[in-house]
Amino acid sequence: MEIKRVGSRPSGKGPAEWFTGSVRIDPLMDMGEPARVAGAMVTFEPGARTAWHTHPLGQTLIVTAGCGWAQREGGPVEEIRPGDVVWFAPGEKHWHGATATTGMTHIAIQEKQGGKAVDWMEQVTDEQYRP
């Protein structure tokens, strides 16, 4: 058994290459081989969002606070709220983040394939974010 104590791993700022706006990432889990699971609590300030991206084995989001938006490529922008669980299939191009006026926090869980959990792509434009 291993217990990761709260505060034992520092919060980090979401890198500008992967996010638009102010984003804080709090690491939760990143298990070594043979396990593949990784997860973090991600807090988006109003207007903040991820870039477009995919996950080789999919991603689960559990919304814990605020109000956000999520979109898969070719689909509508969907509102997500606390208690909602969002699943993106392996390879599904998508983005997620806060609404323009409300912050949002979610727990993001994904598995690594070949040591990689995410493939980052282009930024979400303002037109895509606010259709």
C-alpha positions in Angstrom: 0.0 0.0 0.0 1.2 3.5 -0.8 -0.4 6.7 0.5 0.2 10.0 -1.2 -0.3 12.7 1.4 -2.1 15.8 0.5 0.4 18.6 -0.1 3.3 16.2 -0.7 3.3 17.1 -4.5 3.2 20.7 -5.5 0.5 22.3 -7.7 1.6 23.4 -11.1 0.6 25.9 -13.7 -0.9 24.6 -16.9 1.7 25.1 -19.7 0.7 27.7 -22.3 1.5 25.1 -25.1 -1.4 22.9 -23.8 -3.8 25.5 -22.2 -5.4 28.9 -22.8 -5.9 31.0 -19.7 -5.1 30.3 -16.1 -5.1 26.6 -15.2 -3.8 24.9 -12.1 -2.8 21.2 -12.1 -2.7 19.2 -8.8 -1.2 15.8 -9.4 -3.2 12.9 -7.9 -1.6 9.7 -9.3 0.9 8.6 -11.8 1.6 4.9 -11.1 4.7 3.3 -12.5 4.8 0.2 -14.6 3.1 -2.2 -14.8 0.2 0.1 -13.9 -0.8 2.6 -16.6 -3.2 5.0 -14.7 -2.5 8.7 -14.3 -4.7 11.4 -12.9 -4.8 15.0 -11.8 -7.3 17.6 -10.4 -7.4 20.4 -12.9 -8.8 23.9 -12.0 -9.7 26.3 -14.9 -10.4 30.0 -14.2 -13.2 31.5 -16.3 -12.3 31.4 -20.0 -9.5 28.9 -19.5 -9.5 25.6 -21.5 -7.3 22.9 -22.9 -5.9 22.7 -26.4 -7.4 20.1 -28.7 -6.0 16.7 -27.8 -6.5 12.9 -27.8 -5.7 10.1 -25.4 -4.4 6.7 -26.7 -6.6 4.8 -24.2 -9.3 7.4 -23.6 -10.0 9.8 -20.7 -12.6 10.1 -17.9 -13.4 13.5 -16.4 -15.3 13.8 -13.1 -16.5 17.4 -12.6 -16.2 18.4 -9.0 -16.9 22.2 -9.0 -18.1 25.1 -11.1 -19.5 24.9 -14.6 -17.5 24.0 -17.8 -17.7 23.1 -21.4 -16.5 20.1 -23.3 -16.5 19.3 -27.0 -15.4 16.4 -29.2 -14.4 17.2 -32.8 -17.5 17.6 -35.0 -19.9 17.7 -32.0 -21.6 20.5 -30.1 -20.1 22.3 -27.1 -21.7 20.6 -24.1 -22.1 22.1 -20.6 -20.6 20.0 -17.8 -21.4 20.4 -14.1 -20.4 18.9 -10.7 -21.2 15.2 -10.6 -21.1 14.8 -14.3 -18.7 12.1 -15.6 -17.4 12.6 -19.2 -15.8 9.8 -21.2 -13.7 10.5 -24.3 -13.0 7.3 -26.4 -9.4 6.4 -27.4 -8.2 8.7 -30.1 -11.2 11.0 -29.9 -10.1 14.6 -30.5 -11.6 17.0 -27.9 -11.1 19.9 -25.5 -12.6 20.9 -22.1 -12.4 23.8 -19.7 -14.4 26.5 -17.9 -17.2 28.6 -19.3 -16.5 32.2 -20.2 -17.9 33.4 -16.9 -17.5 30.5 -14.4 -14.5 28.5 -13.2 -14.5 24.7 -13.3 -12.6 21.9 -11.6 -12.4 18.3 -12.7 -10.5 15.1 -12.0 -8.9 13.8 -15.2 -8.0 10.1 -15.3 -6.3 8.4 -18.3 -4.1 5.5 -19.0 -0.7 5.5 -20.6 0.2 3.5 -23.7 3.9 3.1 -24.3 4.5 5.7 -21.5 2.3 8.3 -23.2 -1.1 9.5 -21.9 -1.9 12.4 -24.2 -1.2 13.8 -27.6 -1.5 17.6 -27.7 -2.6 19.5 -30.8 -3.6 23.0 -31.8 -5.2 25.6 -29.5 -8.9 26.0 -29.4 -9.7 29.2 -31.1 -12.0 31.9 -29.6 -14.6 31.1 -32.3 -14.5 27.4 -31.5 -14.7 28.1 -27.7 -17.7 30.5 -28.0 -19.6 29.5 -31.1 
